[in-house]
Amino acid sequence: MRNKSTYYLMGFGCGSLAALLFAPKAGAAMRAEIVKAGKKRRRLVKQKIASAAGAIDSYRIAQRALKRGMPSKRVRALFQ
């Protein structure tokens, strides 16, 4: 008499064989695609962080200039 784990293992083996037979790409190609997507995501995150840092710097410059009472060209350009 077989227990449930035997059927589970047999199903797992059949499923893995079917996945290998009908896989759209080889393992190396799939891993390369995953790595490429990860690099692209990291690059986009770095760009977003850089643009946010630039916006914060511009805001700080404008606040300092307004506190000093000297509306410079840069401050006017930021608030137009």
SESE-244338 format. One record per residue: x, y negated, z of N, C-alpha, C in turn; residue number from 0. Coordinates in nm, 4 decimals. Layout:
BEGIN
n_X=X, n_Y=Y, n_Z=Z, ca_X=X, ca_Y=Y, ca_Z=Z, c_X=X, c_Y=Y, c_Z=Z, seq=NUM
...
***
This chain:
BEGIN
n_X=0.0842, n_Y=0.1185, n_Z=0.0000, ca_X=0.0000, ca_Y=0.0000, ca_Z=0.0000, c_X=0.0881, c_Y=-0.1240, c_Z=0.0000, seq=0
n_X=0.0603, n_Y=-0.2141, n_Z=-0.0912, ca_X=0.1394, ca_Y=-0.3350, ca_Z=-0.1047, c_X=0.0749, c_Y=-0.4481, c_Z=-0.0237, seq=1
n_X=0.1608, n_Y=-0.5310, n_Z=0.0303, ca_X=0.1073, ca_Y=-0.6456, ca_Z=0.1048, c_X=0.1041, c_Y=-0.7699, c_Z=0.0166, seq=2
n_X=0.0545, n_Y=-0.8788, n_Z=0.0711, ca_X=0.0364, ca_Y=-1.0016, ca_Z=-0.0068, c_X=0.1679, c_Y=-1.0598, c_Z=-0.0562, seq=3
n_X=0.2738, n_Y=-1.0467, n_Z=0.0207, ca_X=0.4021, ca_Y=-1.1053, ca_Z=-0.0204, c_X=0.4552, c_Y=-1.0388, c_Z=-0.1474, seq=4
n_X=0.4270, n_Y=-0.9118, n_Z=-0.1673, ca_X=0.4705, ca_Y=-0.8436, ca_Z=-0.2891, c_X=0.4023, c_Y=-0.9053, c_Z=-0.4106, seq=5
n_X=0.2720, n_Y=-0.9268, n_Z=-0.4005, ca_X=0.1994, ca_Y=-0.9882, ca_Z=-0.5109, c_X=0.2462, c_Y=-1.1326, c_Z=-0.5341, seq=6
n_X=0.2762, n_Y=-1.1999, n_Z=-0.4264, ca_X=0.3256, ca_Y=-1.3366, ca_Z=-0.4380, c_X=0.4583, c_Y=-1.3389, c_Z=-0.5139, seq=7
n_X=0.5504, n_Y=-1.2508, n_Z=-0.4770, ca_X=0.6804, ca_Y=-1.2455, ca_Z=-0.5436, c_X=0.6673, c_Y=-1.2057, c_Z=-0.6904, seq=8
n_X=0.5759, n_Y=-1.1132, n_Z=-0.7194, ca_X=0.5565, ca_Y=-1.0733, ca_Z=-0.8590, c_X=0.5001, c_Y=-1.1906, c_Z=-0.9399, seq=9
n_X=0.4055, n_Y=-1.2617, n_Z=-0.8834, ca_X=0.3490, ca_Y=-1.3780, ca_Z=-0.9516, c_X=0.4519, c_Y=-1.4872, c_Z=-0.9718, seq=10
n_X=0.5361, n_Y=-1.5074, n_Z=-0.8706, ca_X=0.6418, ca_Y=-1.6071, ca_Z=-0.8812, c_X=0.7385, c_Y=-1.5707, c_Z=-0.9928, seq=11
n_X=0.7770, n_Y=-1.4450, n_Z=-1.0005, ca_X=0.8690, ca_Y=-1.3996, ca_Z=-1.1059, c_X=0.8093, c_Y=-1.4162, c_Z=-1.2436, seq=12
n_X=0.6819, n_Y=-1.3797, n_Z=-1.2591, ca_X=0.6156, ca_Y=-1.3944, ca_Z=-1.3902, c_X=0.6030, c_Y=-1.5420, c_Z=-1.4275, seq=13
n_X=0.5719, n_Y=-1.6251, n_Z=-1.3296, ca_X=0.5591, ca_Y=-1.7681, ca_Z=-1.3561, c_X=0.6910, c_Y=-1.8307, c_Z=-1.3970, seq=14
n_X=0.7975, n_Y=-1.7895, n_Z=-1.3309, ca_X=0.9282, ca_Y=-1.8462, ca_Z=-1.3658, c_X=0.9724, c_Y=-1.8016, c_Z=-1.5043, seq=15
n_X=0.9438, n_Y=-1.6770, n_Z=-1.5400, ca_X=0.9770, ca_Y=-1.6304, ca_Z=-1.6753, c_X=0.8965, c_Y=-1.7073, c_Z=-1.7804, seq=16
n_X=0.7703, n_Y=-1.7292, n_Z=-1.7549, ca_X=0.6871, ca_Y=-1.8040, ca_Z=-1.8494, c_X=0.7385, c_Y=-1.9472, c_Z=-1.8630, seq=17
n_X=0.7799, n_Y=-2.0063, n_Z=-1.7524, ca_X=0.8323, ca_Y=-2.1431, ca_Z=-1.7576, c_X=0.9600, c_Y=-2.1492, c_Z=-1.8400, seq=18
n_X=1.0447, n_Y=-2.0481, n_Z=-1.8259, ca_X=1.1680, ca_Y=-2.0460, ca_Z=-1.9046, c_X=1.1398, c_Y=-2.0261, c_Z=-2.0536, seq=19
n_X=1.0432, n_Y=-1.9442, n_Z=-2.0840, ca_X=1.0117, ca_Y=-1.9176, ca_Z=-2.2243, c_X=0.9503, c_Y=-2.0391, c_Z=-2.2933, seq=20
n_X=0.8661, n_Y=-2.1121, n_Z=-2.2216, ca_X=0.7938, ca_Y=-2.2219, ca_Z=-2.2841, c_X=0.8463, c_Y=-2.3588, c_Z=-2.2432, seq=21
n_X=0.9660, n_Y=-2.3640, n_Z=-2.1893, ca_X=1.0237, ca_Y=-2.4915, ca_Z=-2.1474, c_X=1.0529, c_Y=-2.5773, c_Z=-2.2704, seq=22
n_X=1.0187, n_Y=-2.7052, n_Z=-2.2652, ca_X=1.0415, ca_Y=-2.7907, ca_Z=-2.3823, c_X=1.1889, c_Y=-2.8228, c_Z=-2.4049, seq=23
n_X=1.2693, n_Y=-2.8180, n_Z=-2.2995, ca_X=1.4111, ca_Y=-2.8515, ca_Z=-2.3117, c_X=1.4934, c_Y=-2.7556, c_Z=-2.2270, seq=24
n_X=1.6210, n_Y=-2.7514, n_Z=-2.2585, ca_X=1.7129, ca_Y=-2.6711, ca_Z=-2.1791, c_X=1.7393, c_Y=-2.7410, c_Z=-2.0460, seq=25
n_X=1.7916, n_Y=-2.6687, n_Z=-1.9508, ca_X=1.8173, ca_Y=-2.7236, ca_Z=-1.8176, c_X=1.9137, c_Y=-2.8407, c_Z=-1.8194, seq=26
n_X=2.0204, n_Y=-2.8300, n_Z=-1.8987, ca_X=2.1200, ca_Y=-2.9380, ca_Z=-1.9045, c_X=2.0583, c_Y=-3.0657, c_Z=-1.9626, seq=27
n_X=1.9762, n_Y=-3.0506, n_Z=-2.0652, ca_X=1.9122, ca_Y=-3.1675, ca_Z=-2.1250, c_X=1.8140, c_Y=-3.2315, c_Z=-2.0274, seq=28
n_X=1.7421, n_Y=-3.1494, n_Z=-1.9529, ca_X=1.6462, ca_Y=-3.2005, ca_Z=-1.8554, c_X=1.7183, c_Y=-3.2755, c_Z=-1.7433, seq=29
n_X=1.8290, n_Y=-3.2187, n_Z=-1.6947, ca_X=1.9059, ca_Y=-3.2856, ca_Z=-1.5892, c_X=1.9640, c_Y=-3.4172, c_Z=-1.6400, seq=30
n_X=2.0115, n_Y=-3.4191, n_Z=-1.7641, ca_X=2.0672, ca_Y=-3.5421, ca_Z=-1.8207, c_X=1.9600, c_Y=-3.6504, c_Z=-1.8305, seq=31
n_X=1.8385, n_Y=-3.6109, n_Z=-1.8668, ca_X=1.7288, ca_Y=-3.7067, ca_Z=-1.8750, c_X=1.6932, c_Y=-3.7624, c_Z=-1.7370, seq=32
n_X=1.6941, n_Y=-3.6768, n_Z=-1.6371, ca_X=1.6636, ca_Y=-3.7200, ca_Z=-1.5003, c_X=1.7691, c_Y=-3.8178, c_Z=-1.4510, seq=33
n_X=1.8964, n_Y=-3.7892, n_Z=-1.4794, ca_X=2.0048, ca_Y=-3.8787, ca_Z=-1.4386, c_X=1.9922, c_Y=-4.0132, c_Z=-1.5103, seq=34
n_X=1.9600, n_Y=-4.0097, n_Z=-1.6381, ca_X=1.9445, ca_Y=-4.1324, ca_Z=-1.7162, c_X=1.8303, c_Y=-4.2174, c_Z=-1.6610, seq=35
n_X=1.7195, n_Y=-4.1534, n_Z=-1.6260, ca_X=1.6055, ca_Y=-4.2270, ca_Z=-1.5695, c_X=1.6420, c_Y=-4.2875, c_Z=-1.4343, seq=36
n_X=1.7183, n_Y=-4.2151, n_Z=-1.3544, ca_X=1.7612, ca_Y=-4.2677, ca_Z=-1.2248, c_X=1.8507, c_Y=-4.3891, c_Z=-1.2393, seq=37
n_X=1.9427, n_Y=-4.3844, n_Z=-1.3360, ca_X=2.0317, ca_Y=-4.4992, ca_Z=-1.3605, c_X=1.9525, c_Y=-4.6201, c_Z=-1.4076, seq=38
n_X=1.8535, n_Y=-4.5958, n_Z=-1.4951, ca_X=1.7718, ca_Y=-4.7060, ca_Z=-1.5454, c_X=1.6925, c_Y=-4.7692, c_Z=-1.4311, seq=39
n_X=1.6378, n_Y=-4.6862, n_Z=-1.3431, ca_X=1.5610, ca_Y=-4.7378, ca_Z=-1.2301, c_X=1.6491, c_Y=-4.8200, c_Z=-1.1373, seq=40
n_X=1.7699, n_Y=-4.7711, n_Z=-1.1102, ca_X=1.8621, ca_Y=-4.8460, ca_Z=-1.0235, c_X=1.9003, c_Y=-4.9794, c_Z=-1.0861, seq=41
n_X=1.9214, n_Y=-4.9805, n_Z=-1.2188, ca_X=1.9558, ca_Y=-5.1049, ca_Z=-1.2880, c_X=1.8412, c_Y=-5.2056, c_Z=-1.2784, seq=42
n_X=1.7180, n_Y=-5.1582, n_Z=-1.2958, ca_X=1.6031, ca_Y=-5.2480, ca_Z=-1.2866, c_X=1.5867, c_Y=-5.3041, c_Z=-1.1453, seq=43
n_X=1.6112, n_Y=-5.2213, n_Z=-1.0451, ca_X=1.6012, ca_Y=-5.2676, ca_Z=-0.9066, c_X=1.7069, c_Y=-5.3741, c_Z=-0.8793, seq=44
n_X=1.8289, n_Y=-5.3526, n_Z=-0.9291, ca_X=1.9356, ca_Y=-5.4518, ca_Z=-0.9101, c_X=1.8998, c_Y=-5.5837, c_Z=-0.9779, seq=45
n_X=1.8386, n_Y=-5.5781, n_Z=-1.0964, ca_X=1.7989, ca_Y=-5.7000, ca_Z=-1.1663, c_X=1.6913, c_Y=-5.7745, c_Z=-1.0879, seq=46
n_X=1.5949, n_Y=-5.7018, n_Z=-1.0322, ca_X=1.4892, ca_Y=-5.7654, ca_Z=-0.9541, c_X=1.5458, c_Y=-5.8316, c_Z=-0.8289, seq=47
n_X=1.6400, n_Y=-5.7633, n_Z=-0.7648, ca_X=1.7024, ca_Y=-5.8193, ca_Z=-0.6450, c_X=1.7792, c_Y=-5.9459, c_Z=-0.6804, seq=48
n_X=1.8517, n_Y=-5.9428, n_Z=-0.7919, ca_X=1.9293, ca_Y=-6.0599, ca_Z=-0.8338, c_X=1.8383, c_Y=-6.1776, c_Z=-0.8665, seq=49
n_X=1.7272, n_Y=-6.1514, n_Z=-0.9342, ca_X=1.6367, ca_Y=-6.2623, ca_Z=-0.9687, c_X=1.5699, c_Y=-6.3179, c_Z=-0.8429, seq=50
n_X=1.5375, n_Y=-6.2313, n_Z=-0.7477, ca_X=1.4782, ca_Y=-6.2795, ca_Z=-0.6223, c_X=1.5794, c_Y=-6.3627, c_Z=-0.5444, seq=51
n_X=1.7055, n_Y=-6.3195, n_Z=-0.5437, ca_X=1.8098, ca_Y=-6.3957, ca_Z=-0.4743, c_X=1.8286, c_Y=-6.5326, c_Z=-0.5395, seq=52
n_X=1.8222, n_Y=-6.5384, n_Z=-0.6710, ca_X=1.8333, ca_Y=-6.6661, ca_Z=-0.7411, c_X=1.7184, c_Y=-6.7594, c_Z=-0.7070, seq=53
n_X=1.5979, n_Y=-6.7043, n_Z=-0.6983, ca_X=1.4820, ca_Y=-6.7860, ca_Z=-0.6626, c_X=1.4940, c_Y=-6.8389, c_Z=-0.5204, seq=54
n_X=1.5423, n_Y=-6.7551, n_Z=-0.4301, ca_X=1.5599, ca_Y=-6.7977, ca_Z=-0.2904, c_X=1.6648, c_Y=-6.9080, c_Z=-0.2821, seq=55
n_X=1.7741, n_Y=-6.8929, n_Z=-0.3562, ca_X=1.8783, ca_Y=-6.9969, ca_Z=-0.3571, c_X=1.8233, c_Y=-7.1296, c_Z=-0.4096, seq=56
n_X=1.7446, n_Y=-7.1241, n_Z=-0.5166, ca_X=1.6864, ca_Y=-7.2466, ca_Z=-0.5717, c_X=1.5949, c_Y=-7.3125, c_Z=-0.4700, seq=57
n_X=1.5162, n_Y=-7.2325, n_Z=-0.4010, ca_X=1.4250, ca_Y=-7.2864, ca_Z=-0.2995, c_X=1.5032, c_Y=-7.3530, c_Z=-0.1862, seq=58
n_X=1.6104, n_Y=-7.2887, n_Z=-0.1432, ca_X=1.6911, ca_Y=-7.3453, ca_Z=-0.0343, c_X=1.7570, c_Y=-7.4765, c_Z=-0.0761, seq=59
n_X=1.8062, n_Y=-7.4826, n_Z=-0.1973, ca_X=1.8670, ca_Y=-7.6059, ca_Z=-0.2480, c_X=1.7642, c_Y=-7.7175, c_Z=-0.2511, seq=60
n_X=1.6442, n_Y=-7.6861, n_Z=-0.2990, ca_X=1.5390, ca_Y=-7.7871, ca_Z=-0.3057, c_X=1.5004, c_Y=-7.8347, c_Z=-0.1662, seq=61
n_X=1.4897, n_Y=-7.7430, n_Z=-0.0719, ca_X=1.4529, ca_Y=-7.7813, ca_Z=0.0646, c_X=1.5593, c_Y=-7.8720, c_Z=0.1273, seq=62
n_X=1.6863, n_Y=-7.8387, n_Z=0.1077, ca_X=1.7942, ca_Y=-7.9225, ca_Z=0.1622, c_X=1.7919, c_Y=-8.0624, c_Z=0.1024, seq=63
n_X=1.7726, n_Y=-8.0686, n_Z=-0.0291, ca_X=1.7716, ca_Y=-8.1996, ca_Z=-0.0959, c_X=1.6531, c_Y=-8.2828, c_Z=-0.0488, seq=64
n_X=1.5381, n_Y=-8.2195, n_Z=-0.0314, ca_X=1.4208, ca_Y=-8.2939, ca_Z=0.0145, c_X=1.4370, c_Y=-8.3391, c_Z=0.1591, seq=65
n_X=1.4994, n_Y=-8.2580, n_Z=0.2430, ca_X=1.5218, ca_Y=-8.2973, ca_Z=0.3824, c_X=1.6154, c_Y=-8.4170, c_Z=0.3919, seq=66
n_X=1.7122, n_Y=-8.4226, n_Z=0.3026, ca_X=1.8086, ca_Y=-8.5334, ca_Z=0.3038, c_X=1.7522, c_Y=-8.6590, c_Z=0.2396, seq=67
n_X=1.6354, n_Y=-8.6453, n_Z=0.1775, ca_X=1.5744, ca_Y=-8.7621, ca_Z=0.1142, c_X=1.6369, c_Y=-8.7980, c_Z=-0.0181, seq=68
n_X=1.7109, n_Y=-8.7067, n_Z=-0.0761, ca_X=1.7751, ca_Y=-8.7342, ca_Z=-0.2038, c_X=1.7155, c_Y=-8.6426, c_Z=-0.3107, seq=69
n_X=1.6085, n_Y=-8.6843, n_Z=-0.3771, ca_X=1.5507, ca_Y=-8.5993, ca_Z=-0.4817, c_X=1.6413, c_Y=-8.5953, c_Z=-0.6047, seq=70
n_X=1.7198, n_Y=-8.4961, n_Z=-0.6146, ca_X=1.8143, ca_Y=-8.4854, ca_Z=-0.7263, c_X=1.7417, c_Y=-8.4376, c_Z=-0.8520, seq=71
n_X=1.8125, n_Y=-8.4365, n_Z=-0.9629, ca_X=1.7549, ca_Y=-8.3888, ca_Z=-1.0884, c_X=1.7142, c_Y=-8.2428, c_Z=-1.0764, seq=72
n_X=1.7921, n_Y=-8.1683, n_Z=-1.0037, ca_X=1.7628, ca_Y=-8.0264, ca_Z=-0.9872, c_X=1.6325, c_Y=-8.0047, c_Z=-0.9092, seq=73
n_X=1.6099, n_Y=-8.0870, n_Z=-0.8070, ca_X=1.4873, ca_Y=-8.0748, ca_Z=-0.7293, c_X=1.3677, c_Y=-8.1105, c_Z=-0.8146, seq=74
n_X=1.3774, n_Y=-8.2181, n_Z=-0.8897, ca_X=1.2663, ca_Y=-8.2567, ca_Z=-0.9764, c_X=1.2370, c_Y=-8.1482, c_Z=-1.0795, seq=75
n_X=1.3413, n_Y=-8.0880, n_Z=-1.1334, ca_X=1.3229, ca_Y=-7.9834, ca_Z=-1.2334, c_X=1.2556, c_Y=-7.8603, c_Z=-1.1729, seq=76
n_X=1.2846, n_Y=-7.8318, n_Z=-1.0477, ca_X=1.2239, ca_Y=-7.7151, ca_Z=-0.9836, c_X=1.0751, c_Y=-7.7339, c_Z=-0.9588, seq=77
n_X=1.0340, n_Y=-7.8562, n_Z=-0.9305, ca_X=0.8949, ca_Y=-7.8790, ca_Z=-0.8937, c_X=0.8093, c_Y=-7.9327, c_Z=-1.0067, seq=78
n_X=0.8573, n_Y=-7.9323, n_Z=-1.1278, ca_X=0.7769, ca_Y=-7.9775, ca_Z=-1.2417, c_X=0.7050, c_Y=-7.8622, c_Z=-1.3063, seq=79
***
